[in-house]
């Protein structure tokens, strides 16, 4: 068999397995220009209260910052959050909030300061979307003091779910600056998506 024909045969043999990966239904874009997974946390946006409730449930609080028209945000919803394995991990270990980078809803920060979504994102130095803000298990103080780590930009499904595993396993412990890439290359236990 010629090399090109062998490659095509190998790809076709692997394709049904890849196509059989469990996927959730495609997300629906809401009138406000965002995708709203039904399992994302709906709250009064009091972050101290949300973090406490997450801890009582044995989970951590994370916040997804998005904006209308963001192609990478769309990909998170259309690819990553459709993968049953990814969403199962997130649902088991996190409560996720979603905010608009330019939004006007009020957020009460851990320190009690009340800000718009836009001003809260600015307070945390969020300038690109998607950004995932991972809160400490017991956040103290407001703004960046309450965070364990901030992931900026799109990651494919396996690194995406491992960003959550990195925080859950405290892969950043003992590091001055959390080094997710070093953790991914190291011996720590990762979530594998075959």
C-alpha positions as CSV (number, residue, x, y, z in Angstrom):
1,X,0.0,0.0,0.0
2,X,1.3,3.5,-0.9
3,X,2.1,5.8,2.0
4,X,-0.7,8.3,1.1
5,X,-3.3,5.4,0.8
6,X,-2.1,4.0,4.1
7,X,-2.6,7.4,5.8
8,X,-6.1,7.8,4.3
9,X,-7.0,4.3,5.5
10,X,-5.6,5.0,9.0
11,X,-7.6,8.3,9.2
12,X,-10.8,6.6,8.1
13,X,-10.3,3.8,10.6
14,X,-9.9,6.3,13.4
15,X,-12.7,8.6,12.3
16,X,-15.7,6.6,13.6
17,X,-14.1,6.4,17.0
18,X,-13.5,10.1,17.1
19,X,-17.0,10.8,15.9
20,X,-18.4,8.5,18.6
21,X,-17.1,10.8,21.4
22,X,-20.0,11.8,23.6
23,X,-21.3,15.3,22.7
24,X,-24.0,17.4,24.2
25,X,-26.4,19.2,21.9
26,X,-25.1,22.3,20.2
27,X,-25.4,25.5,22.3
28,X,-28.0,28.1,21.5
29,X,-27.0,31.7,21.2
30,X,-29.4,33.7,23.4
31,X,-30.9,37.1,22.5
32,X,-28.3,38.9,24.6
33,X,-25.5,37.5,22.3
34,X,-24.2,34.9,24.8
35,X,-24.4,31.2,25.3
36,X,-25.8,30.3,28.7
37,X,-25.3,26.6,29.7
38,X,-28.1,25.6,32.0
39,X,-25.6,24.2,34.6
40,X,-23.8,27.5,35.0
41,X,-24.5,29.1,38.4
42,X,-27.3,31.6,38.5
43,X,-26.7,33.9,41.5
44,X,-27.2,37.4,42.9
45,X,-23.5,37.9,42.0
46,X,-22.4,38.2,45.6
47,X,-19.0,36.5,45.3
48,X,-18.4,35.9,49.0
49,X,-21.7,34.1,49.2
50,X,-21.1,32.2,46.0
51,X,-17.7,31.0,47.1
52,X,-19.1,29.9,50.5
53,X,-21.9,27.9,48.8
54,X,-19.4,26.3,46.4
55,X,-17.2,25.3,49.4
56,X,-20.2,23.8,51.2
57,X,-20.9,21.7,48.1
58,X,-17.2,20.6,48.1
59,X,-16.5,22.7,45.0
60,X,-14.6,25.7,44.0
61,X,-15.9,28.9,42.4
62,X,-14.7,30.0,38.9
63,X,-15.9,32.8,36.7
64,X,-15.9,32.8,32.9
65,X,-15.5,36.3,31.5
66,X,-16.8,36.6,27.9
67,X,-18.0,39.2,25.4
68,X,-20.4,39.4,22.5
69,X,-18.9,38.4,19.2
70,X,-15.9,36.6,20.8
71,X,-14.9,33.8,18.4
72,X,-12.8,32.0,21.1
73,X,-15.7,32.2,23.6
74,X,-18.0,30.7,21.0
75,X,-15.5,27.8,20.5
76,X,-15.4,27.2,24.3
77,X,-19.2,26.6,24.1
78,X,-19.3,24.8,20.8
79,X,-16.4,22.5,21.4
80,X,-15.2,22.3,25.0
81,X,-18.5,22.5,26.8
82,X,-20.2,20.1,24.4
83,X,-17.8,17.3,25.5
84,X,-19.5,15.3,28.2
85,X,-16.2,14.3,29.8
86,X,-15.2,18.0,30.2
87,X,-18.6,19.1,31.5
88,X,-18.8,16.1,33.9
89,X,-15.5,17.2,35.5
90,X,-16.4,20.8,35.7
91,X,-19.9,20.0,37.2
92,X,-18.3,17.7,39.8
93,X,-15.7,20.1,41.0
94,X,-16.7,23.7,40.2
95,X,-19.5,26.2,40.3
96,X,-19.1,28.5,37.3
97,X,-20.4,32.0,37.0
98,X,-20.5,33.9,33.7
99,X,-20.0,37.6,33.2
100,X,-19.8,40.0,30.3
101,X,-16.5,41.9,30.0
102,X,-18.6,45.0,29.2
103,X,-21.6,44.2,31.2
104,X,-23.5,46.4,33.7
105,X,-24.9,43.9,36.1
106,X,-23.7,44.5,39.7
107,X,-21.2,42.2,41.3
108,X,-20.4,42.3,45.0
109,X,-16.7,41.5,45.3
110,X,-15.4,39.3,48.2
111,X,-14.4,42.6,50.0
112,X,-17.9,43.9,49.7
113,X,-17.2,46.4,47.0
114,X,-20.1,46.7,44.5
115,X,-19.0,47.1,40.9
116,X,-20.4,46.6,37.4
117,X,-19.2,43.5,35.5
118,X,-17.1,45.9,33.4
119,X,-15.5,47.5,36.4
120,X,-15.0,44.2,38.1
121,X,-13.2,42.8,35.0
122,X,-11.1,46.0,34.9
123,X,-10.2,45.6,38.6
124,X,-8.9,42.1,37.9
125,X,-7.0,43.2,34.8
126,X,-9.1,41.2,32.4
127,X,-8.6,42.6,28.9
128,X,-9.2,39.6,26.7
129,X,-11.8,36.9,26.4
130,X,-12.4,34.2,27.3
131,X,-10.8,34.6,30.7
132,X,-11.4,32.1,33.5
133,X,-11.0,33.5,37.0
134,X,-10.3,30.7,39.6
135,X,-11.1,31.7,43.1
136,X,-9.2,30.5,46.2
137,X,-10.9,27.8,48.2
138,X,-11.5,30.4,50.9
139,X,-11.0,33.8,49.2
140,X,-9.9,36.7,51.3
141,X,-9.8,40.3,50.2
142,X,-11.1,41.6,46.9
143,X,-10.0,41.6,43.4
144,X,-6.9,39.6,42.5
145,X,-6.3,38.8,46.2
146,X,-9.3,36.4,46.0
147,X,-7.9,34.5,43.0
148,X,-5.8,31.3,42.9
149,X,-5.2,31.8,39.1
150,X,-6.4,33.5,35.9
151,X,-6.4,31.6,32.6
152,X,-6.6,33.9,29.5
153,X,-7.5,32.7,26.0
154,X,-8.9,29.6,24.4
155,X,-7.5,26.1,25.2
156,X,-8.5,22.9,23.4
157,X,-10.7,20.5,25.4
158,X,-7.9,18.5,27.2
159,X,-5.8,21.5,28.3
160,X,-9.0,23.4,29.1
161,X,-10.2,20.7,31.6
162,X,-6.7,20.4,32.9
163,X,-6.7,24.1,33.7
164,X,-9.5,23.3,36.2
165,X,-7.5,20.2,37.4
166,X,-4.4,22.4,37.9
167,X,-6.4,24.7,40.3
168,X,-8.2,21.9,42.0
169,X,-5.0,20.0,42.7
170,X,-3.3,23.2,43.8
171,X,-0.7,22.7,41.1
172,X,0.3,26.3,41.6
173,X,1.3,25.7,45.3
174,X,4.7,26.9,46.2
175,X,5.1,28.9,43.0
176,X,5.5,32.7,43.0
177,X,3.6,32.8,39.6
178,X,1.4,29.8,38.8
179,X,3.0,27.9,35.9
180,X,0.3,25.8,34.2
181,X,2.5,24.8,31.3
182,X,5.2,23.4,33.6
183,X,2.5,21.5,35.5
184,X,1.1,20.1,32.2
185,X,4.6,18.8,31.3
186,X,5.4,17.5,34.7
187,X,4.4,14.2,36.5
188,X,1.2,15.5,38.1
189,X,-2.0,13.5,37.5
190,X,-3.9,15.0,34.5
191,X,-7.4,14.5,33.1
192,X,-7.0,12.5,29.9
193,X,-9.5,12.8,27.1
194,X,-8.6,9.9,24.8
